[in-house]
Amino acid sequence: MAGELALVADILSIISLFVGIFFLSVGMIGLLRLPDVYNRLHATTKVGTLGAFGVLLSILFQEGATPMGIKAFTVGLFILLTSPISGHMIARAAYRMGVKLCAGTCLDEYAGQRKD
Amino acid sequence: MKRRLIIYMGLPVIWCLVSGQVTIGSIFLGFIFGMVVVQPFSKLYRMDEVVTPTGDWLAKIPKKLVYFYVLIKEIIKANIVVAKIVLSPKIDIKPGIVAVPIRTKTNIGITGIANTITLTPGTLTVDISDDQKVLYVHSIDSTDPQGLRESIRDDLEKYVLEAFE
């Protein structure tokens, strides 16, 4: 019974590891392929979150409720909490520094809203 | 109860999670670290404000669970959408910044809706207006700004309003 449980944990761990690595790779490809800062942030904030969460979830499945597993889960929760905030701060800072939107942009309702 | 006391009680729990073990020693260590870490930030938060913990917060826990379910569903959807865009042979996107009016009033509600927007498909919060009524959202597909506003209002803001306000 214990052996079967370990096998299930191994399979879940490998699946989540592959999902995590796949999405992290997609995030990095997106960083290279997408045209400007704002679109690249789409790739890193969203895809990075699920990618990192997948890898950490794989550690949790492998280790169970040991100190290492709990640590991995906590780190995952913090990434979930901080990644959108950092994305928002980078986008805002970029816009205020005057980084232009890319050529295909068809709408900008933020223009002229900030005087400083 | 003062907010400072609640934070002093909460930080040892986080330290236990980060260090991965729940012992008397790690709770004590977390308590000391918590007091040291809080000190530089005490000007940013109203530490001496009296907070009354009410049953209202507990009553909203089912709503919060629904919100987290929606959030996880949206995160997975967002990842698939972005992966599709990134892996398509020719990147064909029409990005733009859309002004989205919001109904949330409290700080925690605004933070919640802004973070949820960032983690959901094709949208990224850039800034909030000075009167805290309009969010500026960068969208990867802004051909239909009205539809985007409606989808944020109906699909996301409803849950945030129920869970946090």
Interface residues (C-beta under 8 A of the other chain):
Chain A: F23 V26 I29 G30 R33 L34 P35 D36 Y38 N39 L41 H42 A43 T45 K46 V47 T49 L50 T66 P67 M68 G69 I70 K71 F73 T74 L80 L81 S83 P84 I85 G87 H88 A91 R92 Y95 L101 C102 G104 T105 C106 L107 D108 E109 Y110 A111 Q113 R114
Chain B: I14 L17 V18 S19 G20 Q21 I75 I76 A78 N79 V82 A83 I85 V86 L87 I91 I93 K94 P95 G96 I97 V98 A99 A114 N115 T118 L119 G122 L124 T125 V126 D127 S129 Y136 H138 I140 S142 T143 P145
